[in-house]
Amino acid sequence: MTIPHQANEPASADRLVPASDNADFKGAQSAIRRAAQRARQLAQQTGTDLIVVRAGKVVRVRPESGRPE
């Protein structure tokens, strides 16, 4: 799971798993990124909050603002 500061912000480099020579692993990373982007889009469309981890705590984030509720 990424830990964005705003709903449209990519994950920080320290939270990403390094790429492997394994093609399946690379494909899985891409799929996870696409799923996270789709979750952000869906949250904006439906007016629902995203659940993310910040500083080790689970928080609700409004997708349009990127701020905790």
PDB file of N, CA, C and O in Angstrom:
ATOM      1  N   MET A   1       0.843  -1.170   0.000  1.00  0.00           N
ATOM      2  CA  MET A   1       0.000   0.000   0.000  1.00  0.00           C
ATOM      3  C   MET A   1       0.887   1.230   0.000  1.00  0.00           C
ATOM      4  O   MET A   1       1.883   1.295   0.720  1.00  0.00           O
ATOM      5  N   THR A   2       0.513   2.207  -0.817  1.00  0.00           N
ATOM      6  CA  THR A   2       1.259   3.448  -0.800  1.00  0.00           C
ATOM      7  C   THR A   2       0.795   4.325   0.345  1.00  0.00           C
ATOM      8  O   THR A   2      -0.302   4.142   0.871  1.00  0.00           O
ATOM      9  N   ILE A   3       1.626   5.271   0.728  1.00  0.00           N
ATOM     10  CA  ILE A   3       1.279   6.191   1.805  1.00  0.00           C
ATOM     11  C   ILE A   3       1.372   7.608   1.242  1.00  0.00           C
ATOM     12  O   ILE A   3       2.311   8.339   1.558  1.00  0.00           O
ATOM     13  N   PRO A   4       0.401   8.003   0.410  1.00  0.00           N
ATOM     14  CA  PRO A   4       0.471   9.334  -0.177  1.00  0.00           C
ATOM     15  C   PRO A   4       0.101  10.421   0.816  1.00  0.00           C
ATOM     16  O   PRO A   4      -0.682  10.189   1.737  1.00  0.00           O
ATOM     17  N   HIS A   5       0.668  11.616   0.628  1.00  0.00           N
ATOM     18  CA  HIS A   5       0.284  12.764   1.445  1.00  0.00           C
ATOM     19  C   HIS A   5      -0.956  13.412   0.856  1.00  0.00           C
ATOM     20  O   HIS A   5      -1.732  14.038   1.578  1.00  0.00           O
ATOM     21  N   GLN A   6      -1.147  13.269  -0.433  1.00  0.00           N
ATOM     22  CA  GLN A   6      -2.364  13.689  -1.101  1.00  0.00           C
ATOM     23  C   GLN A   6      -2.827  12.502  -1.928  1.00  0.00           C
ATOM     24  O   GLN A   6      -2.032  11.629  -2.275  1.00  0.00           O
ATOM     25  N   ALA A   7      -4.097  12.473  -2.236  1.00  0.00           N
ATOM     26  CA  ALA A   7      -4.649  11.316  -2.928  1.00  0.00           C
ATOM     27  C   ALA A   7      -4.001  11.083  -4.285  1.00  0.00           C
ATOM     28  O   ALA A   7      -3.953   9.942  -4.745  1.00  0.00           O
ATOM     29  N   ASN A   8      -3.506  12.113  -4.931  1.00  0.00           N
ATOM     30  CA  ASN A   8      -2.923  11.944  -6.261  1.00  0.00           C
ATOM     31  C   ASN A   8      -1.398  11.924  -6.245  1.00  0.00           C
ATOM     32  O   ASN A   8      -0.775  11.952  -7.307  1.00  0.00           O
ATOM     33  N   GLU A   9      -0.797  11.879  -5.084  1.00  0.00           N
ATOM     34  CA  GLU A   9       0.654  11.902  -4.947  1.00  0.00           C
ATOM     35  C   GLU A   9       1.214  10.484  -4.952  1.00  0.00           C
ATOM     36  O   GLU A   9       0.674   9.612  -4.272  1.00  0.00           O
ATOM     37  N   PRO A  10       2.288  10.234  -5.706  1.00  0.00           N
ATOM     38  CA  PRO A  10       2.865   8.880  -5.715  1.00  0.00           C
ATOM     39  C   PRO A  10       3.531   8.548  -4.384  1.00  0.00           C
ATOM     40  O   PRO A  10       3.815   9.433  -3.577  1.00  0.00           O
ATOM     41  N   ALA A  11       3.768   7.294  -4.177  1.00  0.00           N
ATOM     42  CA  ALA A  11       4.415   6.833  -2.942  1.00  0.00           C
ATOM     43  C   ALA A  11       5.848   7.335  -2.883  1.00  0.00           C
ATOM     44  O   ALA A  11       6.481   7.548  -3.917  1.00  0.00           O
ATOM     45  N   SER A  12       6.351   7.522  -1.689  1.00  0.00           N
ATOM     46  CA  SER A  12       7.742   7.927  -1.532  1.00  0.00           C
ATOM     47  C   SER A  12       8.647   6.757  -1.901  1.00  0.00           C
ATOM     48  O   SER A  12       8.249   5.596  -1.804  1.00  0.00           O
ATOM     49  N   ALA A  13       9.855   7.074  -2.320  1.00  0.00           N
ATOM     50  CA  ALA A  13      10.780   6.049  -2.798  1.00  0.00           C
ATOM     51  C   ALA A  13      11.147   5.036  -1.721  1.00  0.00           C
ATOM     52  O   ALA A  13      11.425   3.880  -2.041  1.00  0.00           O
ATOM     53  N   ASP A  14      11.154   5.438  -0.457  1.00  0.00           N
ATOM     54  CA  ASP A  14      11.545   4.507   0.596  1.00  0.00           C
ATOM     55  C   ASP A  14      10.475   3.454   0.866  1.00  0.00           C
ATOM     56  O   ASP A  14      10.757   2.461   1.536  1.00  0.00           O
ATOM     57  N   ARG A  15       9.261   3.642   0.364  1.00  0.00           N
ATOM     58  CA  ARG A  15       8.184   2.677   0.581  1.00  0.00           C
ATOM     59  C   ARG A  15       8.005   1.733  -0.611  1.00  0.00           C
ATOM     60  O   ARG A  15       7.188   0.814  -0.547  1.00  0.00           O
ATOM     61  N   LEU A  16       8.747   1.943  -1.684  1.00  0.00           N
ATOM     62  CA  LEU A  16       8.619   1.100  -2.861  1.00  0.00           C
ATOM     63  C   LEU A  16       9.563  -0.092  -2.758  1.00  0.00           C
ATOM     64  O   LEU A  16      10.675   0.019  -2.241  1.00  0.00           O
ATOM     65  N   VAL A  17       9.109  -1.208  -3.250  1.00  0.00           N
ATOM     66  CA  VAL A  17       9.931  -2.410  -3.294  1.00  0.00           C
ATOM     67  C   VAL A  17      10.816  -2.307  -4.526  1.00  0.00           C
ATOM     68  O   VAL A  17      10.315  -1.975  -5.601  1.00  0.00           O
ATOM     69  N   PRO A  18      12.108  -2.577  -4.414  1.00  0.00           N
ATOM     70  CA  PRO A  18      12.981  -2.474  -5.578  1.00  0.00           C
ATOM     71  C   PRO A  18      12.562  -3.439  -6.680  1.00  0.00           C
ATOM     72  O   PRO A  18      12.092  -4.544  -6.409  1.00  0.00           O
ATOM     73  N   ALA A  19      12.738  -3.011  -7.912  1.00  0.00           N
ATOM     74  CA  ALA A  19      12.366  -3.844  -9.055  1.00  0.00           C
ATOM     75  C   ALA A  19      13.254  -5.084  -9.100  1.00  0.00           C
ATOM     76  O   ALA A  19      14.425  -5.049  -8.721  1.00  0.00           O
ATOM     77  N   SER A  20      12.680  -6.147  -9.559  1.00  0.00           N
ATOM     78  CA  SER A  20      13.390  -7.416  -9.655  1.00  0.00           C
ATOM     79  C   SER A  20      13.551  -7.783 -11.123  1.00  0.00           C
ATOM     80  O   SER A  20      12.909  -7.184 -11.987  1.00  0.00           O
ATOM     81  N   ASP A  21      14.402  -8.759 -11.412  1.00  0.00           N
ATOM     82  CA  ASP A  21      14.527  -9.259 -12.774  1.00  0.00           C
ATOM     83  C   ASP A  21      13.339 -10.140 -13.136  1.00  0.00           C
ATOM     84  O   ASP A  21      13.149 -10.478 -14.304  1.00  0.00           O
ATOM     85  N   ASN A  22      12.556 -10.504 -12.160  1.00  0.00           N
ATOM     86  CA  ASN A  22      11.408 -11.370 -12.373  1.00  0.00           C
ATOM     87  C   ASN A  22      10.276 -10.578 -13.025  1.00  0.00           C
ATOM     88  O   ASN A  22       9.778  -9.621 -12.433  1.00  0.00           O
ATOM     89  N   ALA A  23       9.862 -10.961 -14.231  1.00  0.00           N
ATOM     90  CA  ALA A  23       8.822 -10.241 -14.971  1.00  0.00           C
ATOM     91  C   ALA A  23       7.491 -10.243 -14.227  1.00  0.00           C
ATOM     92  O   ALA A  23       6.757  -9.257 -14.282  1.00  0.00           O
ATOM     93  N   ASP A  24       7.167 -11.332 -13.534  1.00  0.00           N
ATOM     94  CA  ASP A  24       5.912 -11.382 -12.781  1.00  0.00           C
ATOM     95  C   ASP A  24       5.911 -10.349 -11.663  1.00  0.00           C
ATOM     96  O   ASP A  24       4.893  -9.706 -11.406  1.00  0.00           O
ATOM     97  N   PHE A  25       7.041 -10.193 -11.005  1.00  0.00           N
ATOM     98  CA  PHE A  25       7.142  -9.220  -9.921  1.00  0.00           C
ATOM     99  C   PHE A  25       6.944  -7.806 -10.452  1.00  0.00           C
ATOM    100  O   PHE A  25       6.215  -7.014  -9.854  1.00  0.00           O
ATOM    101  N   LYS A  26       7.585  -7.486 -11.565  1.00  0.00           N
ATOM    102  CA  LYS A  26       7.425  -6.164 -12.174  1.00  0.00           C
ATOM    103  C   LYS A  26       5.972  -5.936 -12.567  1.00  0.00           C
ATOM    104  O   LYS A  26       5.444  -4.839 -12.386  1.00  0.00           O
ATOM    105  N   GLY A  27       5.331  -6.958 -13.099  1.00  0.00           N
ATOM    106  CA  GLY A  27       3.925  -6.844 -13.468  1.00  0.00           C
ATOM    107  C   GLY A  27       3.037  -6.626 -12.257  1.00  0.00           C
ATOM    108  O   GLY A  27       2.050  -5.893 -12.331  1.00  0.00           O
ATOM    109  N   ALA A  28       3.379  -7.257 -11.146  1.00  0.00           N
ATOM    110  CA  ALA A  28       2.588  -7.100  -9.922  1.00  0.00           C
ATOM    111  C   ALA A  28       2.694  -5.676  -9.395  1.00  0.00           C
ATOM    112  O   ALA A  28       1.696  -5.105  -8.955  1.00  0.00           O
ATOM    113  N   GLN A  29       3.884  -5.097  -9.434  1.00  0.00           N
ATOM    114  CA  GLN A  29       4.048  -3.712  -8.979  1.00  0.00           C
ATOM    115  C   GLN A  29       3.193  -2.766  -9.816  1.00  0.00           C
ATOM    116  O   GLN A  29       2.531  -1.879  -9.277  1.00  0.00           O
ATOM    117  N   SER A  30       3.207  -2.955 -11.110  1.00  0.00           N
ATOM    118  CA  SER A  30       2.396  -2.116 -11.992  1.00  0.00           C
ATOM    119  C   SER A  30       0.916  -2.288 -11.698  1.00  0.00           C
ATOM    120  O   SER A  30       0.165  -1.313 -11.688  1.00  0.00           O
ATOM    121  N   ALA A  31       0.498  -3.509 -11.461  1.00  0.00           N
ATOM    122  CA  ALA A  31      -0.908  -3.781 -11.159  1.00  0.00           C
ATOM    123  C   ALA A  31      -1.329  -3.122  -9.847  1.00  0.00           C
ATOM    124  O   ALA A  31      -2.436  -2.592  -9.748  1.00  0.00           O
ATOM    125  N   ILE A  32      -0.466  -3.151  -8.853  1.00  0.00           N
ATOM    126  CA  ILE A  32      -0.777  -2.517  -7.566  1.00  0.00           C
ATOM    127  C   ILE A  32      -0.902  -1.008  -7.741  1.00  0.00           C
ATOM    128  O   ILE A  32      -1.801  -0.389  -7.171  1.00  0.00           O
ATOM    129  N   ARG A  33      -0.011  -0.415  -8.523  1.00  0.00           N
ATOM    130  CA  ARG A  33      -0.097   1.034  -8.769  1.00  0.00           C
ATOM    131  C   ARG A  33      -1.394   1.389  -9.492  1.00  0.00           C
ATOM    132  O   ARG A  33      -2.053   2.369  -9.147  1.00  0.00           O
ATOM    133  N   ARG A  34      -1.759   0.584 -10.501  1.00  0.00           N
ATOM    134  CA  ARG A  34      -3.017   0.841 -11.222  1.00  0.00           C
ATOM    135  C   ARG A  34      -4.214   0.701 -10.300  1.00  0.00           C
ATOM    136  O   ARG A  34      -5.153   1.494 -10.381  1.00  0.00           O
ATOM    137  N   ALA A  35      -4.196  -0.293  -9.426  1.00  0.00           N
ATOM    138  CA  ALA A  35      -5.304  -0.498  -8.482  1.00  0.00           C
ATOM    139  C   ALA A  35      -5.410   0.670  -7.512  1.00  0.00           C
ATOM    140  O   ALA A  35      -6.517   1.103  -7.193  1.00  0.00           O
ATOM    141  N   ALA A  36      -4.285   1.186  -7.040  1.00  0.00           N
ATOM    142  CA  ALA A  36      -4.303   2.333  -6.126  1.00  0.00           C
ATOM    143  C   ALA A  36      -4.855   3.567  -6.828  1.00  0.00           C
ATOM    144  O   ALA A  36      -5.642   4.314  -6.248  1.00  0.00           O
ATOM    145  N   GLN A  37      -4.446   3.781  -8.070  1.00  0.00           N
ATOM    146  CA  GLN A  37      -4.957   4.923  -8.834  1.00  0.00           C
ATOM    147  C   GLN A  37      -6.460   4.784  -9.050  1.00  0.00           C
ATOM    148  O   GLN A  37      -7.204   5.756  -8.921  1.00  0.00           O
ATOM    149  N   ARG A  38      -6.900   3.585  -9.377  1.00  0.00           N
ATOM    150  CA  ARG A  38      -8.336   3.351  -9.582  1.00  0.00           C
ATOM    151  C   ARG A  38      -9.105   3.570  -8.280  1.00  0.00           C
ATOM    152  O   ARG A  38     -10.212   4.108  -8.309  1.00  0.00           O
ATOM    153  N   ALA A  39      -8.552   3.173  -7.157  1.00  0.00           N
ATOM    154  CA  ALA A  39      -9.213   3.394  -5.864  1.00  0.00           C
ATOM    155  C   ALA A  39      -9.353   4.885  -5.585  1.00  0.00           C
ATOM    156  O   ALA A  39     -10.385   5.325  -5.077  1.00  0.00           O
ATOM    157  N   ARG A  40      -8.324   5.670  -5.913  1.00  0.00           N
ATOM    158  CA  ARG A  40      -8.411   7.120  -5.723  1.00  0.00           C
ATOM    159  C   ARG A  40      -9.481   7.725  -6.626  1.00  0.00           C
ATOM    160  O   ARG A  40     -10.253   8.579  -6.188  1.00  0.00           O
ATOM    161  N   GLN A  41      -9.529   7.288  -7.883  1.00  0.00           N
ATOM    162  CA  GLN A  41     -10.546   7.793  -8.811  1.00  0.00           C
ATOM    163  C   GLN A  41     -11.947   7.442  -8.330  1.00  0.00           C
ATOM    164  O   GLN A  41     -12.840   8.289  -8.334  1.00  0.00           O
ATOM    165  N   LEU A  42     -12.135   6.207  -7.922  1.00  0.00           N
ATOM    166  CA  LEU A  42     -13.443   5.754  -7.456  1.00  0.00           C
ATOM    167  C   LEU A  42     -13.870   6.512  -6.202  1.00  0.00           C
ATOM    168  O   LEU A  42     -15.040   6.866  -6.060  1.00  0.00           O
ATOM    169  N   ALA A  43     -12.939   6.760  -5.302  1.00  0.00           N
ATOM    170  CA  ALA A  43     -13.254   7.517  -4.087  1.00  0.00           C
ATOM    171  C   ALA A  43     -13.701   8.932  -4.438  1.00  0.00           C
ATOM    172  O   ALA A  43     -14.633   9.455  -3.827  1.00  0.00           O
ATOM    173  N   GLN A  44     -13.047   9.554  -5.414  1.00  0.00           N
ATOM    174  CA  GLN A  44     -13.454  10.894  -5.836  1.00  0.00           C
ATOM    175  C   GLN A  44     -14.837  10.859  -6.473  1.00  0.00           C
ATOM    176  O   GLN A  44     -15.667  11.723  -6.189  1.00  0.00           O
ATOM    177  N   GLN A  45     -15.094   9.887  -7.320  1.00  0.00           N
ATOM    178  CA  GLN A  45     -16.373   9.795  -8.017  1.00  0.00           C
ATOM    179  C   GLN A  45     -17.530   9.528  -7.071  1.00  0.00           C
ATOM    180  O   GLN A  45     -18.635  10.027  -7.286  1.00  0.00           O
ATOM    181  N   THR A  46     -17.293   8.760  -6.040  1.00  0.00           N
ATOM    182  CA  THR A  46     -18.369   8.367  -5.132  1.00  0.00           C
ATOM    183  C   THR A  46     -18.418   9.199  -3.860  1.00  0.00           C
ATOM    184  O   THR A  46     -19.323   9.032  -3.043  1.00  0.00           O
ATOM    185  N   GLY A  47     -17.454  10.094  -3.686  1.00  0.00           N
ATOM    186  CA  GLY A  47     -17.442  10.937  -2.498  1.00  0.00           C
ATOM    187  C   GLY A  47     -17.106  10.182  -1.227  1.00  0.00           C
ATOM    188  O   GLY A  47     -17.528  10.572  -0.138  1.00  0.00           O
ATOM    189  N   THR A  48     -16.351   9.107  -1.358  1.00  0.00           N
ATOM    190  CA  THR A  48     -15.955   8.331  -0.183  1.00  0.00           C
ATOM    191  C   THR A  48     -14.498   8.629   0.180  1.00  0.00           C
ATOM    192  O   THR A  48     -13.727   9.120  -0.644  1.00  0.00           O
ATOM    193  N   ASP A  49     -14.147   8.328   1.402  1.00  0.00           N
ATOM    194  CA  ASP A  49     -12.792   8.571   1.883  1.00  0.00           C
ATOM    195  C   ASP A  49     -11.876   7.404   1.543  1.00  0.00           C
ATOM    196  O   ASP A  49     -12.322   6.269   1.371  1.00  0.00           O
ATOM    197  N   LEU A  50     -10.594   7.708   1.450  1.00  0.00           N
ATOM    198  CA  LEU A  50      -9.564   6.682   1.316  1.00  0.00           C
ATOM    199  C   LEU A  50      -9.054   6.351   2.711  1.00  0.00           C
ATOM    200  O   LEU A  50      -9.017   7.216   3.585  1.00  0.00           O
ATOM    201  N   ILE A  51      -8.667   5.121   2.915  1.00  0.00           N
ATOM    202  CA  ILE A  51      -8.060   4.703   4.173  1.00  0.00           C
ATOM    203  C   ILE A  51      -6.581   4.473   3.881  1.00  0.00           C
ATOM    204  O   ILE A  51      -6.228   3.626   3.061  1.00  0.00           O
ATOM    205  N   VAL A  52      -5.718   5.236   4.558  1.00  0.00           N
ATOM    206  CA  VAL A  52      -4.279   5.153   4.324  1.00  0.00           C
ATOM    207  C   VAL A  52      -3.548   5.067   5.658  1.00  0.00           C
ATOM    208  O   VAL A  52      -4.135   5.300   6.714  1.00  0.00           O
ATOM    209  N   VAL A  53      -2.275   4.733   5.601  1.00  0.00           N
ATOM    210  CA  VAL A  53      -1.439   4.680   6.797  1.00  0.00           C
ATOM    211  C   VAL A  53      -0.481   5.857   6.745  1.00  0.00           C
ATOM    212  O   VAL A  53       0.239   6.046   5.764  1.00  0.00           O
ATOM    213  N   ARG A  54      -0.480   6.649   7.814  1.00  0.00           N
ATOM    214  CA  ARG A  54       0.446   7.779   7.943  1.00  0.00           C
ATOM    215  C   ARG A  54       1.083   7.724   9.320  1.00  0.00           C
ATOM    216  O   ARG A  54       0.396   7.650  10.338  1.00  0.00           O
ATOM    217  N   ALA A  55       2.389   7.762   9.331  1.00  0.00           N
ATOM    218  CA  ALA A  55       3.142   7.720  10.590  1.00  0.00           C
ATOM    219  C   ALA A  55       2.711   6.530  11.432  1.00  0.00           C
ATOM    220  O   ALA A  55       2.617   6.630  12.655  1.00  0.00           O
ATOM    221  N   GLY A  56       2.448   5.400  10.775  1.00  0.00           N
ATOM    222  CA  GLY A  56       2.075   4.185  11.483  1.00  0.00           C
ATOM    223  C   GLY A  56       0.642   4.129  11.964  1.00  0.00           C
ATOM    224  O   GLY A  56       0.262   3.189  12.662  1.00  0.00           O
ATOM    225  N   LYS A  57      -0.168   5.125  11.601  1.00  0.00           N
ATOM    226  CA  LYS A  57      -1.571   5.146  12.026  1.00  0.00           C
ATOM    227  C   LYS A  57      -2.482   5.087  10.811  1.00  0.00           C
ATOM    228  O   LYS A  57      -2.184   5.674   9.771  1.00  0.00           O
ATOM    229  N   VAL A  58      -3.591   4.379  10.947  1.00  0.00           N
ATOM    230  CA  VAL A  58      -4.588   4.296   9.889  1.00  0.00           C
ATOM    231  C   VAL A  58      -5.487   5.524   9.996  1.00  0.00           C
ATOM    232  O   VAL A  58      -6.063   5.794  11.050  1.00  0.00           O
ATOM    233  N   VAL A  59      -5.603   6.270   8.883  1.00  0.00           N
ATOM    234  CA  VAL A  59      -6.421   7.483   8.873  1.00  0.00           C
ATOM    235  C   VAL A  59      -7.300   7.524   7.632  1.00  0.00           C
ATOM    236  O   VAL A  59      -6.987   6.916   6.609  1.00  0.00           O
ATOM    237  N   ARG A  60      -8.410   8.256   7.743  1.00  0.00           N
ATOM    238  CA  ARG A  60      -9.283   8.514   6.598  1.00  0.00           C
ATOM    239  C   ARG A  60      -8.794   9.778   5.907  1.00  0.00           C
ATOM    240  O   ARG A  60      -8.433  10.755   6.562  1.00  0.00           O
ATOM    241  N   VAL A  61      -8.784   9.751   4.580  1.00  0.00           N
ATOM    242  CA  VAL A  61      -8.362  10.906   3.799  1.00  0.00           C
ATOM    243  C   VAL A  61      -9.421  11.176   2.745  1.00  0.00           C
ATOM    244  O   VAL A  61      -9.858  10.271   2.034  1.00  0.00           O
ATOM    245  N   ARG A  62      -9.824  12.431   2.656  1.00  0.00           N
ATOM    246  CA  ARG A  62     -10.751  12.814   1.594  1.00  0.00           C
ATOM    247  C   ARG A  62      -9.934  12.907   0.310  1.00  0.00           C
ATOM    248  O   ARG A  62      -8.923  13.609   0.285  1.00  0.00           O
ATOM    249  N   PRO A  63     -10.337  12.226  -0.745  1.00  0.00           N
ATOM    250  CA  PRO A  63      -9.511  12.165  -1.951  1.00  0.00           C
ATOM    251  C   PRO A  63      -9.280  13.521  -2.615  1.00  0.00           C
ATOM    252  O   PRO A  63      -8.230  13.728  -3.223  1.00  0.00           O
ATOM    253  N   GLU A  64     -10.222  14.437  -2.518  1.00  0.00           N
ATOM    254  CA  GLU A  64     -10.044  15.735  -3.161  1.00  0.00           C
ATOM    255  C   GLU A  64      -9.093  16.645  -2.402  1.00  0.00           C
ATOM    256  O   GLU A  64      -8.489  17.536  -3.000  1.00  0.00           O
ATOM    257  N   SER A  65      -8.947  16.443  -1.103  1.00  0.00           N
ATOM    258  CA  SER A  65      -8.102  17.335  -0.317  1.00  0.00           C
ATOM    259  C   SER A  65      -6.781  16.700   0.098  1.00  0.00           C
ATOM    260  O   SER A  65      -5.781  17.400   0.261  1.00  0.00           O
ATOM    261  N   GLY A  66      -6.770  15.393   0.270  1.00  0.00           N
ATOM    262  CA  GLY A  66      -5.577  14.725   0.759  1.00  0.00           C
ATOM    263  C   GLY A  66      -5.347  14.930   2.242  1.00  0.00           C
ATOM    264  O   GLY A  66      -4.290  14.570   2.760  1.00  0.00           O
ATOM    265  N   ARG A  67      -6.324  15.505   2.935  1.00  0.00           N
ATOM    266  CA  ARG A  67      -6.191  15.772   4.374  1.00  0.00           C
ATOM    267  C   ARG A  67      -6.963  14.747   5.184  1.00  0.00           C
ATOM    268  O   ARG A  67      -8.015  14.276   4.752  1.00  0.00           O
ATOM    269  N   PRO A  68      -6.446  14.397   6.363  1.00  0.00           N
ATOM    270  CA  PRO A  68      -7.189  13.478   7.232  1.00  0.00           C
ATOM    271  C   PRO A  68      -8.499  14.101   7.682  1.00  0.00           C
ATOM    272  O   PRO A  68      -8.600  15.318   7.843  1.00  0.00           O
ATOM    273  N   GLU A  69      -9.488  13.266   7.879  1.00  0.00           N
ATOM    274  CA  GLU A  69     -10.794  13.734   8.348  1.00  0.00           C
ATOM    275  C   GLU A  69     -10.775  14.008   9.827  1.00  0.00           C
ATOM    276  O   GLU A  69     -11.791  14.409  10.394  1.00  0.00           O
TER     277      GLU A  69
END
